[in-house]
């Protein structure tokens, strides 16, 4: 999701919002996923309701339970299994890895369009591979964003793989093994004269939709201030609470761009053909932020998970997952345990 800070403390670049079922018309397809990437992930609903009417464009993604046939799998990683045994970690359910996931919007984590139980997306794919590598059975749990911290801390869930950004504050209570960069993207209407946004001057004079209280808003407002100081037209932030309205504003030309999570923007571009990503930034800009598989601090699970993730990166399954969800821009060269996180508020 990178939509949205999904965090109540606003340290993420997404936050929970309305469900994507507020838009049902096919003309609103780009709108629904657009603002989901700005202001919040849907905590319920299926991929179908998140994506709108699939007749708008032929999707290169299978959003049904059939997608699981192509989900990558691996054999247990001996080093990870040994590290897990040595750590003394005990799974919540014997023989299983209980993973907190969120049912948000494609492509990060969502429920299959043909049922309301099966998780599909890049995070479930990664979580399933982690379980495989540890020699455990994947046991996903649908968890609201606000509930994962207490669930992990209390031992209800072994691991959280729900687009959680590493922050210094969270490291007080949790351990992280990173698996993606936190990336935000500038998205424009297909055919726009805007072909690249990479610095403050590129947004001069533009109207850009952004989520209030998010990290991307902070980036954008700082760029506008920089333009004003340089004697350039600063640009204008535009805020929408209604998901359909923001996307339609982009498609109709009332705004020039949307700044939100890269995963959702790339997915929209691939599935609708109506938009284009013209620039990406780390979500912690100018600092670097990473997304991590999250577990209770000191329980010993982070190291075995890191071993599996680095094996996936080395052997290619990691790239395969990112490619099949059009999120290659979020790749990391290696998994790290508790890297520097976003600063405390």
Secondary structure, DSSP 8 states (H G I E B T S, - for coil): --SS---TTS-SS------GGG--SGGGHHHHHHHHHHH---SS-BHHHHH--GGGS--SS--SGGGGGG-------HHHHHHHHHHT---SSTTEEEEEE---STTTSEE-TT-SS-EESHHHHHHHHHHHHHT-EEEEEE--GGGHHHHHHTTS-SEE-S--B-BTTGGGTEEEEEEEE-EEEEEEETT-S-----SGGGGTT-EEE--TTSHHHHHHHHHHHHHHHTTS---EEE--SSHHHHHHHHHHTSSSEEEEEHHHHHHHHHHHSSEEEEEEEETTTTS--EEEEEEETTSSHHHHHHHHHHHHHHHSHHHHHHHHTT-GGG--SS--BS---B---
